[in-house]
Amino acid sequence: MATQPEKLKIIIVGAGLSGLGTAISCSLAGHEVVVLEAAPEIAEVGAGLQMTPNATRLLQHWNVSKSFWAKGAEPTSLSVHRYTGELLAHEESYDLKMRQRYGAPFTDMHRADLQIALLDRAKELGTQFFLGEKVETIDFAKPSVKTSSGKTYTGDLIVASDGLWSRCRELMLGKKDEPLPTGDLAYRIVLSLDEIQDTDLREWVAKPTVHFWIGPNTHAVGYSMRDGKMYNIVLLCPDTLPDGLAKQAGSVDEIRTLFKGWDPILTRFLNHVKKGVDKWKLMHLEQMPHWVNDESNLVFMGDACHPMLPYLAQGANSSLEDAAVLGGLLAKLTNKRQLPRVLRLYERLRKERGEAIVRETFNQRRDFHRVDGPEQEARDRQFKSKLGKDLGTDAFPSRWTCPQVQPWLYGYDAIKEVEDAVRKNPLFDDGTKL
Ligand SMILES: Cc1cc2nc3c(=O)[nH]c(=O)nc-3n(C[C@H](O)[C@H](O)[C@H](O)COP(=O)(O)OP(=O)(O)OC[C@H]3O[C@@H](n4cnc5c(N)ncnc54)[C@H](O)[C@@H]3O)c2cc1C
């Protein structure tokens, strides 16, 4: 006979993508979920997001609204160009290959569409949201959190999904732990089809594809979203922001100067940018020794424990994996006393993978950003040796198609991970044994 989970009260700090994913997975697991978000409203912000099969399979599993999928754009090809425009790599039928290989789509979305879909699903499942509630302190003995409005929320488990500048992280470590610059920054540009008059560019946007242009210390990526009605461009280059400043307005002139002489098609897109674009310092954090506190009532996920360069588009995707594994394990819990083991198992399943993805994003930077010279020439020879051919099994400089990296990134199934781990783990044989 199937055992019923013992109901926990779970307090999630932060309603970013990892917090929203966790609200869904823990509600589906039968627990009472409360989300505390510092912002006064869950604003529909941001630009594009590439959703890879390791995360879209979870959105399918969580049953997010059908209308959500219509807002994506599945790229029919993925290409890498040298910054001059020369083609280095091209994979046709990328959309079909992704579905065939991994059983779930690769789709490009506006971040707001994902956020709304997750929020709606979490609310439908009974998650309670409290906005304008910034967590300031945690009493680990209870556990409870106190917010800046003076309210206290008590539960059985606190989930730290409060992002890069995590207050929960500082409270667990007992010291300030500020993010570190990676040395790069990102300009994020969104163009709607209505803003584009150029017929070639309109066609380019209407037929979803992904393009990378790679140059010395810099690269650009462009892709369609909203069913080919919007285009997202991210420009990644050396960080020139002053220390301590995470975001600043950038001018149209500065991006045109930075990308002068790049592929004419990219230049034509950049010529359509009429207003200033924000630039974001890309930050990371030192690895934490543990993602669970000694009292086993605080657990970390998403950018709060593994922020990464966006060069493999895995920040949000991997945070949804975290959410699915935690919720999946908590669905198996039959007794509160199992919580320490459940959390240790979560850490064992997730920490190594999260940190491996972080390292891989830095490897992708190295390979995309090579300065002109012998190493860049060798890389481009390797790229071009495979143009029009099967990639075989060798490593490839673009991890987006690399036969050695893509399978472990996109093939990961968080639901299966939980089922396999639970089968192997004696924890769940006897609900009362500790
Ligand atoms: C240029 C760029 C492009 C990217 N592209 C992609 C992509 O294509 N695919 C992808 O998967 N990822 C991408 N990412 C990464 C992705 O956006 C992040 O990894 C992801 O959004 C992290 O989610 P999170 O929920 O962990 O953190 P956040 O989104 O930062 O959410 C944290 C939340 O916690 C709240 N909060 C903070 N402190 C408190 C507190 N004390 N009390 C209560 N609430 C609090 C915040 O207000 C916020 O709502 C990109 C990132 C960048 C910069």
Ligand as a Chemical Component Dictionary entry (heavy atoms), coordinates in Angstrom:
data_LIG
# 
_chem_comp.id                   LIG 
_chem_comp.type                 NON-POLYMER 
_chem_comp.pdbx_formal_charge   0 
_chem_comp.three_letter_code    LIG 
# 
loop_
_chem_comp_atom.comp_id 
_chem_comp_atom.atom_id 
_chem_comp_atom.alt_atom_id 
_chem_comp_atom.type_symbol 
_chem_comp_atom.charge 
_chem_comp_atom.model_Cartn_x 
_chem_comp_atom.model_Cartn_y 
_chem_comp_atom.model_Cartn_z 
_chem_comp_atom.pdbx_ordinal 
LIG C1  C1  C 0 22.001 37.874 -19.667 1  
LIG C2  C2  C 0 21.429 36.656 -19.017 2  
LIG C3  C3  C 0 20.840 35.688 -19.809 3  
LIG C4  C4  C 0 20.332 34.516 -19.234 4  
LIG N1  N1  N 0 19.794 33.577 -20.048 5  
LIG C5  C5  C 0 19.356 32.406 -19.504 6  
LIG C6  C6  C 0 18.789 31.398 -20.339 7  
LIG O1  O1  O 0 18.679 31.548 -21.562 8  
LIG N2  N2  N 0 18.393 30.222 -19.739 9  
LIG C7  C7  C 0 18.511 30.024 -18.385 10 
LIG O2  O2  O 0 18.162 28.931 -17.915 11 
LIG N3  N3  N 0 19.028 30.972 -17.583 12 
LIG C8  C8  C 0 19.441 32.149 -18.096 13 
LIG N4  N4  N 0 19.943 33.118 -17.287 14 
LIG C9  C9  C 0 20.046 32.855 -15.832 15 
LIG C10 C10 C 0 18.730 32.967 -15.085 16 
LIG O3  O3  O 0 18.077 34.186 -15.368 17 
LIG C11 C11 C 0 18.977 32.834 -13.580 18 
LIG O4  O4  O 0 19.885 31.796 -13.315 19 
LIG C12 C12 C 0 17.680 32.509 -12.855 20 
LIG O5  O5  O 0 16.698 33.458 -13.159 21 
LIG C13 C13 C 0 17.911 32.433 -11.342 22 
LIG O6  O6  O 0 16.691 32.265 -10.698 23 
LIG P1  P1  P 0 16.594 32.307 -9.120  24 
LIG O7  O7  O 0 15.139 32.115 -8.833  25 
LIG O8  O8  O 0 17.564 31.368 -8.502  26 
LIG O9  O9  O 0 17.048 33.767 -8.698  27 
LIG P2  P2  P 0 16.367 35.169 -8.986  28 
LIG O10 O10 O 0 15.715 35.194 -10.308 29 
LIG O11 O11 O 0 17.391 36.204 -8.702  30 
LIG O12 O12 O 0 15.197 35.286 -7.916  31 
LIG C14 C14 C 0 15.426 35.579 -6.563  32 
LIG C15 C15 C 0 14.146 36.178 -5.972  33 
LIG O13 O13 O 0 14.306 36.301 -4.571  34 
LIG C16 C16 C 0 13.850 37.570 -4.153  35 
LIG N5  N5  N 0 14.593 37.905 -2.934  36 
LIG C17 C17 C 0 15.910 38.231 -2.811  37 
LIG N6  N6  N 0 16.231 38.428 -1.530  38 
LIG C18 C18 C 0 15.095 38.221 -0.799  39 
LIG C19 C19 C 0 14.801 38.265 0.576   40 
LIG N7  N7  N 0 15.738 38.585 1.476   41 
LIG N8  N8  N 0 13.528 38.007 0.980   42 
LIG C20 C20 C 0 12.558 37.673 0.079   43 
LIG N9  N9  N 0 12.801 37.615 -1.265  44 
LIG C21 C21 C 0 14.041 37.884 -1.685  45 
LIG C22 C22 C 0 14.169 38.480 -5.324  46 
LIG O14 O14 O 0 13.379 39.654 -5.299  47 
LIG C23 C23 C 0 13.847 37.567 -6.501  48 
LIG O15 O15 O 0 12.490 37.636 -6.871  49 
LIG C24 C24 C 0 20.427 34.316 -17.829 50 
LIG C25 C25 C 0 20.995 35.293 -17.022 51 
LIG C26 C26 C 0 21.488 36.457 -17.599 52 
LIG C27 C27 C 0 22.117 37.500 -16.725 53 
# 
loop_
_chem_comp_bond.comp_id 
_chem_comp_bond.atom_id_1 
_chem_comp_bond.atom_id_2 
_chem_comp_bond.value_order 
_chem_comp_bond.pdbx_ordinal 
LIG C1  C2  SING 1  
LIG C2  C3  SING 2  
LIG C2  C26 DOUB 3  
LIG C3  C4  DOUB 4  
LIG C4  N1  SING 5  
LIG C4  C24 SING 6  
LIG N1  C5  DOUB 7  
LIG C5  C6  SING 8  
LIG C5  C8  SING 9  
LIG C6  O1  DOUB 10 
LIG C6  N2  SING 11 
LIG N2  C7  SING 12 
LIG C7  O2  DOUB 13 
LIG C7  N3  SING 14 
LIG N3  C8  DOUB 15 
LIG C8  N4  SING 16 
LIG N4  C9  SING 17 
LIG N4  C24 SING 18 
LIG C9  C10 SING 19 
LIG C10 O3  SING 20 
LIG C10 C11 SING 21 
LIG C11 O4  SING 22 
LIG C11 C12 SING 23 
LIG C12 O5  SING 24 
LIG C12 C13 SING 25 
LIG C13 O6  SING 26 
LIG O6  P1  SING 27 
LIG P1  O7  DOUB 28 
LIG P1  O8  SING 29 
LIG P1  O9  SING 30 
LIG O9  P2  SING 31 
LIG P2  O10 DOUB 32 
LIG P2  O11 SING 33 
LIG P2  O12 SING 34 
LIG O12 C14 SING 35 
LIG C14 C15 SING 36 
LIG C15 O13 SING 37 
LIG C15 C23 SING 38 
LIG O13 C16 SING 39 
LIG C16 N5  SING 40 
LIG C16 C22 SING 41 
LIG N5  C17 SING 42 
LIG N5  C21 SING 43 
LIG C17 N6  DOUB 44 
LIG N6  C18 SING 45 
LIG C18 C19 SING 46 
LIG C18 C21 DOUB 47 
LIG C19 N7  SING 48 
LIG C19 N8  DOUB 49 
LIG N8  C20 SING 50 
LIG C20 N9  DOUB 51 
LIG N9  C21 SING 52 
LIG C22 O14 SING 53 
LIG C22 C23 SING 54 
LIG C23 O15 SING 55 
LIG C24 C25 DOUB 56 
LIG C25 C26 SING 57 
LIG C26 C27 SING 58 
# 
